[in-house]
Amino acid sequence: MECTVKWTGDASFSATTGSGHQVAMEGAGELGGTNQAPRPMELILVGAGGCTAYDVVLILKRGRHAVNGCEVRMSAERAETDPKVFTRIHYHYVVSGQSLKPEVVERAIKLSSDKYCSASIMLGKTAEISHDFEIIETAATAP
């Protein structure tokens, strides 16, 4: 995996991923940022959320469960001193579908957390990670 990050002025940067996508990012306002792009640490949190959401959906679909939505709401705390690593991250999953059983959703989340989500597992080296979930019964439609 590769990427290139280029300084574009003030506290702004542009990243080009190995798959050819561009992502803007920027430092905080007190460091010269103008709030036109996410902070790099926000993108780390976003990446972890995307990684685990992808896992949960894939695990449920492979199990032939009728999932049609998955949202992960995350909250995180960081250390007060440098390096300001994440110290706590809470994931709240909102999974929607038809007749989804709590134990099946819980298993998918646990598999993601313990085995598949590289980003979350890596962040777990410095952060206490917790999870909870809710299931919303919906009509049969795919996103």
C-alpha positions as CSV (number, residue, x, y, z in Angstrom):
1,M,0.0,0.0,0.0
2,E,1.3,3.4,-0.9
3,C,0.2,7.0,-0.7
4,T,1.7,10.5,-1.2
5,V,0.9,13.5,1.0
6,K,1.8,16.9,-0.4
7,W,1.8,20.2,1.5
8,T,-0.5,22.6,-0.3
9,G,0.1,25.7,1.9
10,D,-0.5,27.0,5.4
11,A,-1.7,23.9,7.3
12,S,-3.3,22.2,4.3
13,F,-2.2,18.9,2.7
14,S,-3.5,16.8,-0.2
15,A,-3.1,13.0,-0.1
16,T,-3.2,10.7,-3.2
17,T,-3.8,7.1,-2.3
18,G,-2.4,4.1,-4.1
19,S,-5.8,3.5,-5.6
20,G,-5.8,6.9,-7.1
21,H,-8.1,8.8,-4.8
22,Q,-7.5,12.2,-3.4
23,V,-8.1,13.3,0.2
24,A,-7.7,16.8,1.6
25,M,-6.7,17.3,5.2
26,E,-5.7,20.2,7.3
27,G,-4.3,21.1,10.7
28,A,-6.3,22.8,13.5
29,G,-7.2,26.5,13.3
30,E,-4.7,27.5,16.1
31,L,-2.0,26.0,13.9
32,G,-3.0,27.8,10.7
33,G,-5.9,25.6,9.4
34,T,-9.0,27.2,7.9
35,N,-11.5,24.4,8.7
36,Q,-11.8,23.5,5.0
37,A,-10.8,19.8,5.4
38,P,-10.8,17.1,8.1
39,R,-7.9,16.8,10.6
40,P,-5.5,13.9,10.1
41,M,-6.5,12.3,13.4
42,E,-10.2,12.5,12.3
43,L,-9.3,10.6,9.2
44,I,-7.7,7.9,11.3
45,L,-11.0,7.6,13.2
46,V,-13.0,7.6,10.0
47,G,-10.8,4.8,8.6
48,A,-11.4,2.7,11.6
49,G,-15.1,3.2,11.3
50,G,-15.1,2.4,7.7
51,C,-13.0,-0.7,8.3
52,T,-15.3,-2.2,10.9
53,A,-18.6,-1.2,9.2
54,Y,-17.3,-3.0,6.0
55,D,-16.5,-6.1,8.1
56,V,-19.8,-6.2,9.9
57,V,-21.8,-5.8,6.6
58,L,-19.7,-8.4,4.9
59,I,-19.9,-10.9,7.7
60,L,-23.7,-10.5,7.9
61,K,-24.1,-10.8,4.2
62,R,-21.9,-13.9,4.0
63,G,-24.1,-15.4,6.7
64,R,-27.1,-14.7,4.5
65,H,-28.6,-12.4,7.0
66,A,-31.0,-9.7,5.6
67,V,-28.9,-6.6,6.4
68,N,-29.6,-3.4,4.5
69,G,-27.9,-0.7,6.6
70,C,-25.0,-0.2,8.9
71,E,-23.9,3.0,10.6
72,V,-21.1,3.3,13.1
73,R,-21.2,6.4,15.4
74,M,-17.8,6.8,17.1
75,S,-16.6,8.9,20.0
76,A,-13.0,9.1,21.0
77,E,-10.7,10.6,23.6
78,R,-7.1,11.6,23.2
79,A,-4.1,11.9,25.5
80,E,-3.6,15.4,26.8
81,T,0.1,15.4,26.1
82,D,2.2,14.6,23.0
83,P,1.9,12.2,21.4
84,K,-1.9,12.8,21.6
85,V,-2.8,9.2,20.8
86,F,-6.4,7.9,21.1
87,T,-6.9,6.6,24.6
88,R,-10.6,5.6,24.4
89,I,-12.8,4.9,21.4
90,H,-16.4,3.9,21.6
91,Y,-18.2,2.4,18.6
92,H,-22.0,2.4,18.5
93,Y,-23.3,0.3,15.6
94,V,-26.8,0.9,14.2
95,V,-27.6,-2.1,12.0
96,S,-30.8,-2.4,10.1
97,G,-32.4,-5.2,8.3
98,Q,-35.0,-7.9,8.5
99,S,-35.2,-10.3,11.5
100,L,-31.6,-9.7,12.6
101,K,-30.9,-11.5,15.8
102,P,-28.8,-9.6,18.5
103,E,-26.4,-12.6,18.9
104,V,-25.7,-12.6,15.2
105,V,-25.0,-8.9,15.1
106,E,-22.9,-9.1,18.3
107,R,-20.8,-11.9,16.7
108,A,-20.2,-9.9,13.6
109,I,-19.0,-7.0,15.6
110,K,-16.8,-9.2,17.8
111,L,-15.2,-10.9,14.7
112,S,-14.5,-7.4,13.3
113,S,-13.1,-6.2,16.6
114,D,-11.0,-9.2,17.4
115,K,-9.9,-10.6,14.0
116,Y,-10.6,-8.6,10.9
117,C,-10.5,-4.8,11.4
118,S,-6.8,-4.0,11.1
119,A,-7.4,-0.3,11.9
120,S,-9.4,-0.9,15.1
121,I,-6.9,-3.6,16.3
122,M,-4.0,-1.2,15.7
123,L,-5.8,1.6,17.5
124,G,-6.5,-0.8,20.4
125,K,-2.7,-0.8,21.1
126,T,-3.2,2.6,22.7
127,A,-6.9,3.0,23.2
128,E,-9.5,1.3,25.4
129,I,-12.1,0.2,22.8
130,S,-15.8,-0.4,23.6
131,H,-18.8,-1.3,21.5
132,D,-22.5,-1.4,21.7
133,F,-25.2,-1.8,19.1
134,E,-28.8,-1.4,18.2
135,I,-30.9,-3.2,15.6
136,I,-33.5,-1.5,13.5
137,E,-36.1,-3.6,11.8
138,T,-36.7,-2.4,8.2
139,A,-38.4,-3.3,5.0
140,A,-36.3,-5.3,2.5
141,T,-34.3,-2.7,0.6
142,A,-30.6,-2.4,-0.1
143,P,-28.6,0.8,0.2
